[in-house]
C-alpha cells in the first residue's frame, strides 16, 4: 500500500506560536489546495497552542499531522491523521537523534500505526532549528546525498526532509538527495515564496513544505506555491 505522503506534492506547516496573515482564516488556509497540514514549530511550543490550531482546522477536509518538537507537546486527538516526528541526522545534540524519542516511548503508549519519523538534514546555520539541535550545517551535495542514503538504507526512514528553514536552498543539493533515494519520499522546506521557487524545488523533491509564507504573506501567496509544486510534479511524471 502506498504511504499517504507518497502522493503529496505540497504541505503547509503551521506554527502554533505564530498568527496567520492579516485577514486570513484557518478555513482559507485549508482551501489553498495543499495536500496536508503539518502542525508544529521549533520554539515556545505547548500542548495548548498545538490543540488550538488542531481545533481550528479539524472540520476541513485536509489531512492534519502533528510534528511534535518534544514529547511534552504531543496531542492525542482523533482529528489528527498521524504524527511526523523529526529525527535530525546532522544534529550535534544526540537528544534530537534518539533522546527525546526514547523519553516519549518510555512515558507514552505510542501508536506506531499513525507515527512516522522524518529524517531531517538541517542546512541553514542561522535557523532556530539549527541552533536548537546544534546541527552541523557545513554539508555539500555529496554529504547530503550520503545522509539521505543512510536514512533510507541503514535506518529505513520513509521520509527524508532537506530543511533550509527560512532561506532558499541549493537545487543541486536537493537533486543529489533525490538521486540517492530509491523509495523514500523527499521533502524540501525553506524559502519557498512563489510559483517559481516551488516549481524549481519540486522538480527534485517529491513534496514541497511551505511554512513562514502562510504566516507572513498569506493564502494567496501559498496558492501560487501549490500551483508551482503541482505543475512541476506533473511535468516530472510525464
Buried (B, 14 or more C-beta within 10 A) or exposed (E): EEEBBBEBBBBBBBBBBBEBBEEBEBEBBBBBBBBBBBBBBBEEBEBEBBBBBBEBBBEEEBBBBBBBBBBEBBBEEEEBBBBBBBBBBBBEEEBBBEEBBEBBEEEEEBEEEEBBBBBBBBBBEEBEBBEBBBBBBEBEBEBBBBBBBBBBEEEEBBBBBBBBBBEBBBBEBBBBBBEBBEEBBBBBBBBBBBBEBBBBBBBBBBBBBBBBBBBEBBBEBBBBBBBBBBBBBEEEEE
